[in-house]
Every structure is written in C-alpha cells, then in structure tokens.
Amino acid sequence: MFAPGHLGELTQIVDFALVDAVLEESGRREKRLRLLPSRVVVYFVLALALFERHSYRMVWSKLTAALTPLALVRPSVSSLARARRRAGAAPVRGLFETLAGPVARPGQDGSFYRGLRTVTVDGTLLHTPDDETLTWRYPKRAGESLEFGYPLLRLLALVACGTRALTTAAFGPESEGELPYAKRLLPALEKAMLLLADAAFDGNEFLHAVHQSGARFLVRSGARRVPPPPSTWATVPTSLASATASSGYCCRSA
C-alpha cells in the first residue's frame, strides 16, 4: 500500500532504498510488520518539517493524498506520536549526513567566486515545546525571580550560496553563543571554498580555525574592531591579522 509513488514527491528525492539503509544502520527497522512501518514514519517526519504549521492529522493527509481512493484508515495522533518516538532521531540524522552538501555544478552562477565555492554561516533561534522531556536540555530563559517564554534552541548552519543547499548544521541550548556551534561546522570546509559571514563571526580563534581548514573567508567586522598591527603578526599566530594575511579578508562596517 505504501509504495514509493503513493507517498508523494518526497520519494523522488529521498528514495526508499536510502531510508531502508539508514533504518538498518541505526537499528530502527521494525521486527514485525506494523500498520505504520518505520519507513513510512521517516517520510512522515520529513513531511512535518515541510508543513511545520500543520497538525499531525493534516500532514498525514497530505502525505497519503494519493491513497484517498483506497479509504485508508487514518492513524490517531497518539499512534503517530508513538511511531515517531519508536523511530527516534537516528534515521533522520543519517539521512541528513548522507544527503547534505553542496549541489551546484562547477562554475554555476551565484555559487562560485573566482573558482571558489561560496558558502555562508549564520544562526537562528527556534522555539521548543515547554515540556519536561526537553527543558532539561533546553532550559527556559530566567529572570531574577521567574522563568518566562518558551525554551530556545540555537541552530547554526553552513549553507551553499546560490542553491541554498545545507552543507552541515549544529544545534543545542541557546545559552551557548554562536561561535561554539560555528566551530563544529568547520570540518565541512574545503580548500576550494570561500566562507562569507557577518560580524558575529569575526573572532580571532574562529578565523584562525577557518584558516587552518584551508578555506578562504570574507567576514564583515564591526567599526570598533582593530586588528593587531603587522609588526605583531609573527608573535601572535592565532590573531585575526595572521589569518587574514594568508587566507581571507575582514571588512569593517561603517
């Protein structure tokens, strides 16, 4: 019943064989045939990301729209939630690690500059449910006497310019700043890349780490940023100056 074509166009991008492979590798393949097979649950989770403002029932209806003539029994919200917990995060992580990466062809307009593949790093904050199963990891913001708002998750991503393809991502509690997460993205950099970033990423240690990866960089810096003078470059190898001297530029904003 849940053949590839029956689950929509997602199956043309993420084929069944790949989903089965990550389920097998992560040990999440079902041991008996279920009404909600693990393979289908993975596509349901992917559809949740596409229709983030819709309920479980509405997303399920969109995912199985081609099966309407078969009078398919719709699972309850609790059944979908249990199936999602049963599958866990490992298969989705495996899919991301397999599929993430630049997709632009060499020389494609908007994706390269002087032979270098342009990528950019930036961050955002996402709200997470105010639930005890999450707040131990993503605490709520606290004032002097009370907590307020929803817990926040900080997400940093390395994105290919032009195509907007995700190359890699890192996330965690909002209490940590952007730079610690940005450093976790550096293994995805290559020598033939040019990293673009705003003033939040002009720290000496971060730029030196980018330089060590072999990539070039172009980073906007604040007007108050004063790089060390050239006379100190030899004695401060991790400084912004040493990195910019050999692999990139740091542009000051007005």
N, C-alpha and C positions, 0 to 999 in steps of 0.2 A: 504493500500500500504506500509506504513512504519511499517511493522510487526517487532518483535524483530530480527528474523534471517536476515531480509533484511538490517539491519544496521550494520552487521558485528559482530566480536567477542567482541566488547565493551559491547554488551548487555548481554554477558555471565558473565561479571564481575560486571557491574552496570545494574541491571535488571530494566525493565520498571516500576514495582510497586514502587521501591525506587525513581525513577525520578519523577513519578507522585506524590508521597508523599511529596517530598521537594518542588515541584512546588505549591502544595496545601498549604503547611505550609507557604511558602513565599509570597503567594498571586499572583503568576505569571502564574497560569493556564489560558489558553485563554478562553474568554467568548463565542466565536463563532469559528467554525471550519475554520482553515486557511490552505493555501497551505503549510505553514511552521509551523506546530504545535510546541508549546513550548517544548514538549518532544523531538522532533527531533532537535530543536535548541540546547538543552543541549548536546546532543551527538555530534553535530557539534562543539561546543566549546571544548569538550573533545578531539575531533579529531584534532582540531587546535593545542592543546598542544603536541600531538604525532607527528604531521608533521609541526613543527614550521617554517621551511624554505620554505613551500609551500604556494601558493596563496589560497585565498578563493575558487576559482573555482576548483583547483586541489584537495583540501581537500574534497570538496563536492563530487567530482568524486570518490575519494577513499571510502568515507562513504557510497555511494549509488551504489557501483560497482555491487552488486548483482541485482540491478534493471535495468541494462542496457537493457535487452531484452524487457522491458516494454516501452521503448522510453520515459522515464520520462523527463518532461520539467525541464531544469536546471534553477534555480533562478539566477537572476543577482547578481552581487557583492553588489550593493546598497540594494537589498532586503535582502540579508544575513546579511549585516551590521545593517539594521533596526531591523531585527528579533533578532539579538544579543543584541541590546540596549533594546528592549522590554522585553526580558527575564531578563536582568540585572545580577548582580553578586550573588544575594542571593541564587538561587538554587545551583550554583556551590559550594558556601561556605557551604551550608547544606550538600551536598554530601561529601565534604571533611571531615567535622566534624563527619559525620556518619561512613565513611569508614577508616579514618586514624587511625593508631595504630599498635602495634607490631603483627606480624603474626607467628613468629617462635614457634614451639612446645617446651615445656619444655625439656631442655637438648639438643636441636638441635645444632650440631657442628657449631662453628663460631658465635653463637648468645648468648652464656652464658659463664660465668667465675665463677667457684665455686658456682654455683647456682644462680648467679646474672645475670639478663638480661642486656647485654651491649648495650648502646646507645651512640651516639655521637652528639655533637652540632657543627655546623660550619655555616659560612655565605658566601654569594656571592653577586655580583652586577649585575643587569640586566639593559639593555638599554630600555627606554620607548620612545614612539613617541614624537617628538618635536611638541606638539600641545597644544594650549591654554587650552583645556579641561583637560590637565594633568599637565602642568607646574606650575599651582598654588599650586599643592600638591607636585610635584617632580621638583623642580627648577633646571635649568641648572647650571653647575659649572661656577663660575665667577672669572675673574682676576681683576686686578686693573682698567681696562678700558672697558672690554668687556666680554660677555659670550661665552662659547665655548663647543663643544661636545653635545652629547645627554643627556637629563635628566637621572639620575640613580636612580634605586630602589634597596634598600638593603633588601636582603632576608636571614633570619635565619631559620634553620630547625633543628629539633630533629629527628635523623634517627636511626632506629634499625640496629645494626651491623649484618652482615651475610646476612640478607634478603634485606637490604636497604629500608625497608618499612618506609614511613614518619609517624611519630607519631604526630607531630604538627608543625606549622610554623607561623612565624610572619614577616611582611614586612612593609616598609614605606620609607620615604625620606632617601637618602644617607647621609644627613647632620648629622644624629644621628649615633653614633658609634654602634658597635656590641653588647656591653653589655646591653644597654637598651632593645633591642629586645630579647636578650637571656633570660632576666628575665621574659619576657612574656611567655616563654616556660616552665617555672618551674612547673606550675600546672600539667603538664603531667608526671612528675617524680613520681616514686613509690619507696617504701622501698626496693623492691627486684630488684632494678636497679643499675647498675654501669655506671656512666657518664664519658665518655672519651672526652677530649678537649685539644686544643693546648694552646700556651702561651697567646693568646689574651684573654683568659677567666680565668686568674689566679688572678683576682681582689678579694680583701678581702670580700667586700659586696656580690659579686656574689657567692663565695664559701660558705659563711655563709648561704645564701639563699638556696643553694643546700643541705647543711647540715640540715637545718630546714625542708626540704621536706622529710627527712628520707632516701634519696638515698645516695649511696657511690659515690666517684669520684676519678679519676686519671687524673691529669692535668699537662701538661708539662709547666714548668716555665722557664723564661729567666735566663741567668747566673748571671745577676745583681740582681736578686730577693733575698732579705734577709728576711726570716720570722722572726717575733718577737721571742725573746728567751723564753724558757719555763717559766721563772720567771714572765713573763708579761701575761701569758695566763689567769690567774684569773681576771685580771683587764681590759683585752681587749677582751670581749666575742665575738665581731664580727670580730676578726682578722683571718687571714689565719691560724695561728697556732691553734686556738681553734677548727676550723673546721677540719683541717687535723688530729688533735689528736683523734677525735672521729669517723670520717666517711670517711676519704679518705687520699690520698697522693698527694703531689705536687712535681713532678720530675723536677729537674733543668737540662737544656740542657748544653752541654759543651760550 
